[in-house]
């Protein structure tokens, strides 16, 4: 591995990057809450809701690599990233407010078309902001441990989005705040968008960046070079999946994360309609507590425990153990969603939280190990390619999960105006069974994952020997 030295990044710079992360996570976190209003209050069908969930995220997954290419090759006295972060922040703020100016007096077709069009503009803004923003974090230091410190500060600040956002449910459905939820989102979108747009601008203003005006090694930004870049991305995706260990990580993450995302939006409907017979006012803070308590448990309990577990029993075993614990939580939800006793479901949250809390804590670390194995086999260092493909899988999976969620709601006959017992039973079965199936499949896929601590050390030693000898000889191709 290349050893680099770099001076410590000032804590103020880390905070500036962290505030950007809060915006990066708050926009989608609030959006996931607001989307419930489309079905619950504006009469969108589950299929329409699922398509709205799917299409913009699929669009986002396509535009990300294009924005990555543009950002990587921008020649400017402001550097490669800052101007895009600023422009993206402005687009995000304006489009988020515009997206939620929906009125129940309008026809369903009008509201659907309007929301779909503006949401595509919002997701374009998210791409313009988030892709260069994340890259800024990678560039802030060349020191391995300092990069970890930067990301730790950013993730701690960003995680609070998932603690705060669930409380928007309480505000939206409290008549003391708004006469109805659709009036609520029209105003609350302003309260979310303006502060978050300002937070998103902070990295562009305060994080230093060197001029790239004189860079001769950048690819010219034109339609021809973008097309060539897309072909390279497609080829790299195929090559990435030829690495068995990476393929296991990507598919297992897809199964766990997106089976969780598929049923996550059912939480509101189950709490409101099953526990409180459709009365959103009586449901009060309980939908918010589900998300908030789960996020707090993940942040302060699960992530530290999983990190310790990985050191003691290895990353693969820690993954299997943490995901197995999450199955207990999903089973408990079937029994602990009890009408009249909403507090009972809180006892399932510590178990369920091991699923997502353990997933990304381990998978990002394991992906770094795969990068070493890939370098040993190919002689190339390809963190960027593997990271882009990994997160493309996550994003497209989110879109697919949203579409499936709408299909499930349609199949069980869910109608927010008249919820039947059979429809609610169908949602609850999906809530328990879908993530269990996803987790079990992921555990099976990871059962023969073979990058152990010993093998990782051997790979690093071999890479070090090659660098010392100046030889980059090729290994045997991937199995």
C-alpha positions as CSV (number, residue, x, y, z in Angstrom):
1,X,0.0,0.0,0.0
2,X,1.2,3.5,-0.7
3,X,2.1,5.4,2.4
4,X,1.4,9.1,2.4
5,X,1.8,11.8,4.9
6,X,-0.5,14.8,5.3
7,X,-0.9,17.4,8.0
8,X,-3.9,17.0,10.3
9,X,-7.1,18.4,8.9
10,X,-8.4,21.2,11.1
11,X,-11.5,20.3,13.1
12,X,-13.4,23.2,11.6
13,X,-12.8,21.6,8.1
14,X,-14.2,18.3,9.4
15,X,-17.3,20.1,10.8
16,X,-17.8,21.9,7.5
17,X,-17.8,18.5,5.7
18,X,-20.1,17.1,8.5
19,X,-22.7,19.8,8.0
20,X,-22.8,18.9,4.3
21,X,-23.4,15.3,5.4
22,X,-26.4,16.4,7.5
23,X,-27.9,18.0,4.5
24,X,-27.0,15.0,2.3
25,X,-29.0,12.7,4.6
26,X,-31.7,15.1,5.8
27,X,-33.2,15.7,2.4
28,X,-33.9,12.0,1.6
29,X,-34.8,11.2,5.3
30,X,-37.5,14.0,5.3
31,X,-38.6,12.9,1.8
32,X,-39.2,9.3,3.0
33,X,-41.5,10.7,5.7
34,X,-43.3,13.2,3.4
35,X,-44.0,10.5,0.8
36,X,-46.5,8.8,3.2
37,X,-48.8,11.9,2.7
38,X,-49.2,11.0,-1.0
39,X,-51.1,7.8,-0.1
40,X,-52.5,8.7,3.3
41,X,-53.9,12.1,2.4
42,X,-53.7,12.8,-1.3
43,X,-55.3,9.6,-2.6
44,X,-52.3,8.2,-4.6
45,X,-52.7,4.6,-5.4
46,X,-50.0,2.2,-4.1
47,X,-48.8,1.5,-7.7
48,X,-48.5,5.3,-8.4
49,X,-46.7,5.7,-5.1
50,X,-44.3,2.8,-5.9
51,X,-43.6,4.3,-9.4
52,X,-42.9,7.7,-7.8
53,X,-40.5,5.9,-5.5
54,X,-38.8,4.0,-8.3
55,X,-38.4,6.3,-11.3
56,X,-36.5,9.2,-9.7
57,X,-34.1,6.9,-7.9
58,X,-33.4,4.9,-11.1
59,X,-32.8,8.3,-12.8
60,X,-30.4,9.2,-9.9
61,X,-28.5,5.9,-10.3
62,X,-27.9,6.7,-14.0
63,X,-26.9,10.4,-13.5
64,X,-24.4,9.7,-10.7
65,X,-21.6,8.2,-12.9
66,X,-22.0,11.1,-15.4
67,X,-21.7,13.6,-12.7
68,X,-18.7,11.8,-11.3
69,X,-17.0,12.0,-14.7
70,X,-17.7,15.7,-15.0
71,X,-16.5,16.4,-11.5
72,X,-13.3,14.4,-11.9
73,X,-12.3,16.3,-15.0
74,X,-13.4,19.9,-14.3
75,X,-10.7,22.5,-14.9
76,X,-11.4,25.6,-12.8
77,X,-9.7,28.0,-10.5
78,X,-12.2,26.8,-7.8
79,X,-11.1,23.2,-8.2
80,X,-13.1,20.3,-9.4
81,X,-15.9,20.1,-6.8
82,X,-16.9,23.3,-5.0
83,X,-18.9,25.0,-7.7
84,X,-21.1,21.9,-8.3
85,X,-21.7,21.5,-4.5
86,X,-22.9,25.1,-4.4
87,X,-25.1,24.9,-7.5
88,X,-26.5,21.5,-6.4
89,X,-27.4,23.0,-2.9
90,X,-29.4,25.8,-4.6
91,X,-31.3,23.4,-6.9
92,X,-32.0,21.1,-3.9
93,X,-33.5,23.9,-1.9
94,X,-35.7,25.3,-4.6
95,X,-36.9,22.0,-6.0
96,X,-37.7,20.5,-2.6
97,X,-40.0,23.3,-1.8
98,X,-41.6,23.3,-5.3
99,X,-42.0,19.5,-5.2
100,X,-44.4,19.6,-2.2
101,X,-46.7,22.4,-3.4
102,X,-49.5,19.9,-3.9
103,X,-53.2,20.5,-3.3
104,X,-56.0,18.0,-2.8
105,X,-58.3,20.2,-4.9
106,X,-56.2,19.3,-8.0
107,X,-56.8,16.1,-9.9
108,X,-54.8,13.0,-9.1
109,X,-53.3,12.9,-12.6
110,X,-52.2,16.5,-12.2
111,X,-50.6,15.9,-8.8
112,X,-48.9,12.8,-10.0
113,X,-47.5,14.4,-13.1
114,X,-46.4,17.5,-11.3
115,X,-44.7,15.6,-8.5
116,X,-43.0,13.3,-10.8
117,X,-41.5,16.0,-13.0
118,X,-40.3,18.2,-10.1
119,X,-38.9,15.2,-8.2
120,X,-36.7,14.4,-11.2
121,X,-35.4,17.9,-11.0
122,X,-34.8,17.5,-7.3
123,X,-32.9,14.2,-7.8
124,X,-30.8,15.9,-10.5
125,X,-29.9,18.5,-7.9
126,X,-29.1,15.8,-5.4
127,X,-26.7,14.2,-7.9
128,X,-25.0,17.6,-8.8
129,X,-24.5,18.2,-5.0
130,X,-23.8,14.7,-3.5
131,X,-21.3,13.2,-6.0
132,X,-18.8,16.0,-5.9
133,X,-19.5,16.5,-2.2
134,X,-18.5,12.9,-1.3
135,X,-15.4,13.2,-3.5
136,X,-14.4,16.3,-1.6
137,X,-14.3,14.2,1.6
138,X,-11.9,11.7,0.0
139,X,-9.6,14.5,-1.1
140,X,-9.4,16.3,2.3
141,X,-6.5,14.2,3.4
142,X,-4.1,11.6,2.0
143,X,-3.5,10.0,5.4
144,X,-5.3,6.7,6.1
145,X,-6.3,7.4,9.7
146,X,-7.1,11.1,9.1
147,X,-9.6,10.0,6.4
148,X,-11.3,7.8,9.0
149,X,-11.5,10.7,11.4
150,X,-13.1,12.9,8.8
151,X,-15.7,10.3,7.9
152,X,-16.4,9.5,11.6
153,X,-17.2,13.2,12.3
154,X,-19.4,13.4,9.2
155,X,-21.3,10.2,9.9
156,X,-22.0,11.2,13.5
157,X,-23.4,14.6,12.4
158,X,-25.3,13.1,9.4
159,X,-26.9,10.3,11.5
160,X,-28.9,12.9,13.3
161,X,-31.0,13.3,10.2
162,X,-32.5,9.9,10.9
163,X,-33.2,10.9,14.5
164,X,-34.9,14.2,13.6
165,X,-36.8,13.2,10.5
166,X,-39.3,10.7,12.1
167,X,-40.7,13.6,14.2
168,X,-42.0,15.2,11.1
169,X,-44.7,12.6,11.2
170,X,-45.8,14.0,14.6
171,X,-45.8,17.6,13.3
172,X,-47.7,16.7,10.1
173,X,-50.5,14.9,11.8
174,X,-51.0,17.1,14.8
175,X,-54.0,19.4,14.2
176,X,-52.4,22.0,16.5
177,X,-49.7,22.5,13.8
178,X,-51.6,22.1,10.6
179,X,-55.3,21.5,9.5
180,X,-54.2,18.5,7.4
181,X,-51.0,16.7,6.4
182,X,-50.9,18.0,2.8
183,X,-51.0,21.6,4.1
184,X,-48.3,20.5,6.5
185,X,-45.9,19.3,3.8
186,X,-46.3,22.5,1.8
187,X,-45.0,24.5,4.8
188,X,-42.7,22.0,6.4
189,X,-40.9,21.6,3.1
190,X,-39.8,25.2,3.4
191,X,-38.6,24.7,6.9
192,X,-36.6,21.7,5.8
193,X,-35.3,23.0,2.4
194,X,-33.9,26.4,3.4
195,X,-31.7,25.2,6.4
196,X,-30.6,22.1,4.6
197,X,-29.6,24.1,1.4
198,X,-27.5,26.4,3.7
199,X,-25.9,23.4,5.3
200,X,-25.2,22.0,1.9
201,X,-23.4,25.2,0.9
202,X,-21.0,25.1,3.8
203,X,-18.5,22.6,2.3
204,X,-18.4,24.7,-0.9
205,X,-17.6,27.8,1.1
206,X,-15.2,26.6,3.8
207,X,-13.4,23.5,2.4
208,X,-10.2,24.4,0.6
209,X,-9.6,23.3,-2.9
210,X,-6.7,23.8,-5.3
211,X,-7.1,25.3,-8.8
212,X,-7.3,22.8,-11.6
213,X,-7.1,25.3,-14.5
214,X,-3.7,24.0,-15.6
215,X,-4.4,20.3,-15.4
216,X,-3.4,18.7,-18.7
217,X,-4.2,15.1,-17.6
218,X,-8.0,15.7,-17.4
219,X,-10.3,14.4,-20.1
220,X,-12.1,17.2,-22.0
221,X,-15.7,17.5,-21.0
222,X,-17.8,17.0,-24.1
223,X,-20.5,14.6,-25.4
224,X,-17.9,12.3,-26.9
225,X,-15.8,11.9,-23.8
226,X,-18.9,11.4,-21.6
227,X,-20.0,8.6,-23.9
228,X,-16.6,7.0,-23.7
229,X,-16.7,7.3,-20.0
230,X,-20.1,5.6,-19.8
231,X,-18.6,2.7,-21.8
232,X,-15.7,2.5,-19.4
233,X,-18.2,2.4,-16.4
234,X,-20.1,-0.4,-18.0
235,X,-17.0,-2.4,-18.7
236,X,-15.7,-1.7,-15.1
237,X,-19.0,-2.9,-13.7
238,X,-18.7,-6.2,-15.5
239,X,-15.0,-6.6,-14.3
240,X,-16.1,-5.7,-10.7
241,X,-18.6,-8.5,-10.6
242,X,-16.0,-10.9,-11.9
243,X,-14.4,-10.6,-8.5
244,X,-16.1,-13.3,-6.4
245,X,-15.6,-11.6,-3.0
246,X,-17.0,-8.3,-4.3
247,X,-19.9,-10.0,-6.0
248,X,-20.9,-11.5,-2.6
249,X,-20.6,-8.2,-0.8
250,X,-22.7,-6.3,-3.4
251,X,-25.4,-8.9,-3.6
252,X,-25.7,-9.5,0.1
253,X,-25.9,-5.7,0.7
254,X,-28.6,-5.5,-2.0
255,X,-30.7,-8.2,-0.2
256,X,-30.4,-6.9,3.3
257,X,-30.6,-3.1,2.7
258,X,-33.3,-3.2,0.2
259,X,-35.5,-5.8,1.8
260,X,-35.4,-3.4,4.8
261,X,-36.2,-0.4,2.6
262,X,-39.0,-2.2,1.0
263,X,-40.9,-2.6,4.3
264,X,-39.7,0.5,6.1
265,X,-42.5,2.7,4.8
266,X,-45.1,0.2,6.0
267,X,-44.2,1.2,9.5
268,X,-46.4,4.3,9.5
269,X,-49.4,2.5,8.0
270,X,-49.1,-0.4,10.5
271,X,-48.8,1.8,13.5
272,X,-51.6,4.2,12.4
273,X,-54.1,1.6,11.0
274,X,-53.3,-1.5,13.1
275,X,-52.4,0.0,16.5
276,X,-54.6,3.1,16.4
277,X,-57.5,2.1,14.0
278,X,-56.5,4.7,11.4
279,X,-56.5,7.7,13.8
280,X,-53.3,9.7,13.0
281,X,-53.9,12.0,15.9
282,X,-54.0,9.2,18.5
283,X,-50.9,7.6,16.9
284,X,-49.1,10.8,17.9
285,X,-45.4,10.2,18.5
286,X,-45.3,6.5,18.0
287,X,-44.3,6.5,14.3
288,X,-41.6,9.0,15.1
289,X,-40.4,6.9,18.1
290,X,-40.0,3.8,15.9
291,X,-37.5,5.6,13.6
292,X,-35.9,7.8,16.2
293,X,-35.2,5.1,18.8
294,X,-34.0,2.7,16.1
295,X,-31.5,5.4,14.8
296,X,-30.2,6.1,18.3
297,X,-29.8,2.4,19.1
298,X,-27.9,2.0,15.8
299,X,-25.6,4.9,16.4
300,X,-24.7,4.5,20.0
301,X,-25.1,0.7,20.6
302,X,-25.0,-1.4,17.5
303,X,-22.2,0.1,15.6
304,X,-19.7,0.0,18.5
305,X,-20.7,-3.6,19.4
306,X,-20.4,-4.8,15.8
307,X,-16.9,-3.2,15.5
308,X,-15.8,-5.0,18.6
309,X,-17.4,-8.3,17.4
310,X,-15.5,-8.0,14.1
311,X,-12.2,-7.7,15.9
312,X,-13.0,-10.8,18.1
313,X,-14.5,-13.2,15.6
314,X,-13.8,-11.8,12.2
315,X,-15.8,-9.7,9.8
316,X,-17.7,-12.5,8.0
317,X,-18.7,-14.0,11.3
318,X,-19.7,-10.6,12.7
319,X,-21.9,-10.1,9.7
320,X,-23.6,-13.5,10.1
321,X,-24.1,-12.9,13.8
322,X,-25.5,-9.4,13.5
323,X,-27.8,-10.3,10.7
324,X,-29.1,-13.3,12.6
325,X,-29.9,-11.1,15.6
326,X,-31.9,-8.8,13.3
327,X,-34.1,-11.8,12.4
328,X,-35.1,-12.0,16.0
329,X,-36.3,-8.4,15.8
330,X,-38.4,-9.0,12.6
331,X,-40.1,-12.1,14.3
332,X,-40.8,-10.0,17.4
333,X,-42.5,-7.3,15.4
334,X,-45.2,-9.8,14.4
335,X,-46.0,-10.4,18.0
336,X,-45.3,-6.9,19.4
337,X,-47.4,-4.8,17.1
338,X,-50.3,-5.0,19.6
339,X,-53.3,-2.6,19.4
340,X,-53.6,-0.6,22.6
341,X,-50.0,-1.4,23.6
342,X,-47.8,0.4,21.1
343,X,-44.9,0.6,23.5
344,X,-44.3,-3.2,23.0
345,X,-42.7,-2.8,19.6
346,X,-39.9,-0.8,21.2
347,X,-38.6,-4.1,22.5
348,X,-38.0,-5.4,19.0
349,X,-36.0,-2.4,17.9
350,X,-32.6,-3.3,19.5
351,X,-32.6,-6.6,17.7
352,X,-33.8,-5.2,14.3
353,X,-31.2,-2.4,14.5
354,X,-28.4,-5.0,14.2
355,X,-29.4,-5.5,10.6
356,X,-28.6,-2.1,9.1
357,X,-26.2,-1.1,11.8
358,X,-24.1,-4.1,11.2
359,X,-24.4,-4.0,7.4
360,X,-22.6,-0.9,6.5
361,X,-20.2,-0.9,9.4
362,X,-18.8,-4.2,8.0
363,X,-19.4,-4.0,4.3
364,X,-17.4,-0.8,3.8
365,X,-14.5,-2.3,5.6
366,X,-14.8,-5.6,3.7
367,X,-14.9,-3.7,0.4
368,X,-11.5,-2.1,1.3
369,X,-10.1,-5.6,1.8
370,X,-11.4,-6.6,-1.7
371,X,-9.6,-3.6,-3.2
372,X,-6.3,-5.2,-1.9
373,X,-7.3,-8.6,-3.4
374,X,-8.2,-6.9,-6.7
375,X,-4.8,-5.1,-6.8
376,X,-3.0,-8.4,-6.2
377,X,-4.9,-10.0,-9.2
378,X,-4.8,-7.1,-11.6
379,X,-2.0,-4.7,-10.6
380,X,-4.5,-1.9,-10.5
381,X,-5.8,0.1,-7.5
382,X,-9.5,0.6,-8.2
383,X,-11.2,1.9,-5.0
384,X,-13.2,4.4,-7.1
385,X,-14.6,1.8,-9.5
386,X,-15.5,-0.7,-6.8
387,X,-17.0,2.0,-4.6
388,X,-19.1,3.4,-7.4
389,X,-20.4,0.0,-8.4
390,X,-21.2,-0.9,-4.8
391,X,-23.2,2.3,-4.2
392,X,-24.9,2.0,-7.6
393,X,-26.2,-1.3,-6.4
394,X,-27.5,0.3,-3.2
395,X,-29.2,3.2,-5.1
396,X,-30.8,1.1,-7.8
397,X,-31.8,-1.4,-5.1
398,X,-33.6,1.4,-3.2
399,X,-35.5,2.3,-6.3
400,X,-36.5,-1.3,-6.9
401,X,-37.5,-1.7,-3.2
402,X,-39.8,1.3,-3.5
403,X,-41.5,-0.2,-6.6
404,X,-41.9,-3.5,-4.9
405,X,-43.4,-1.8,-1.8
406,X,-46.1,-0.2,-4.0
407,X,-46.8,-3.6,-5.6
408,X,-47.1,-5.3,-2.3
409,X,-49.6,-2.6,-1.1
410,X,-51.6,-3.1,-4.2
411,X,-51.5,-6.9,-4.0
412,X,-52.8,-6.9,-0.4
413,X,-55.5,-4.4,-1.3
414,X,-54.3,-1.6,0.9
415,X,-56.5,1.6,0.7
416,X,-55.8,4.4,3.2
417,X,-59.5,5.4,3.1
418,X,-60.7,2.0,4.0
419,X,-58.2,-0.4,5.5
420,X,-59.4,-4.0,5.7
421,X,-58.2,-6.6,8.2
422,X,-56.8,-8.8,5.4
423,X,-54.9,-5.9,3.9
424,X,-53.3,-5.1,7.3
425,X,-52.4,-8.7,7.8
426,X,-50.8,-8.8,4.4
427,X,-48.7,-5.7,5.2
428,X,-47.7,-7.2,8.6
429,X,-46.7,-10.5,7.0
430,X,-44.5,-8.7,4.5
431,X,-43.0,-6.6,7.3
432,X,-41.8,-9.7,9.0
433,X,-41.2,-12.2,6.2
434,X,-39.6,-10.1,3.4
435,X,-36.5,-8.9,5.4
436,X,-36.1,-12.4,7.0
437,X,-35.9,-13.9,3.5
438,X,-33.5,-11.2,2.4
439,X,-31.3,-11.7,5.4
440,X,-31.2,-15.5,5.1
441,X,-30.3,-15.3,1.5
442,X,-27.5,-12.8,2.3
443,X,-26.1,-15.1,5.1
444,X,-26.1,-18.0,2.6
445,X,-24.2,-15.9,0.0
446,X,-21.7,-14.7,2.6
447,X,-21.2,-18.2,4.2
448,X,-18.2,-19.0,2.0
449,X,-16.7,-15.5,1.8
450,X,-13.0,-16.2,2.3
451,X,-11.1,-13.0,3.0
452,X,-10.1,-13.7,6.6
453,X,-7.8,-11.6,8.7
454,X,-4.9,-14.0,7.8
455,X,-5.6,-13.9,4.1
456,X,-5.8,-10.1,4.2
457,X,-2.5,-9.9,5.9
458,X,-0.9,-12.2,3.3
459,X,-2.3,-10.0,0.5
460,X,-0.9,-6.8,2.1
461,X,2.5,-8.4,2.6
462,X,2.6,-9.6,-1.0
463,X,1.6,-6.1,-2.3
464,X,4.3,-4.6,-0.1
465,X,7.0,-7.0,-1.5
466,X,6.0,-6.1,-5.0
467,X,6.2,-2.4,-4.4
468,X,9.6,-2.8,-2.7
469,X,10.9,-4.8,-5.7
470,X,9.3,-2.4,-8.2
471,X,7.5,-5.4,-9.8
472,X,3.8,-5.3,-10.6
473,X,3.5,-8.8,-11.9
474,X,0.1,-10.1,-12.6
475,X,-1.5,-12.9,-10.6
476,X,-3.8,-15.6,-11.8
477,X,-7.2,-14.3,-13.0
478,X,-10.2,-14.3,-10.6
479,X,-12.0,-17.5,-10.1
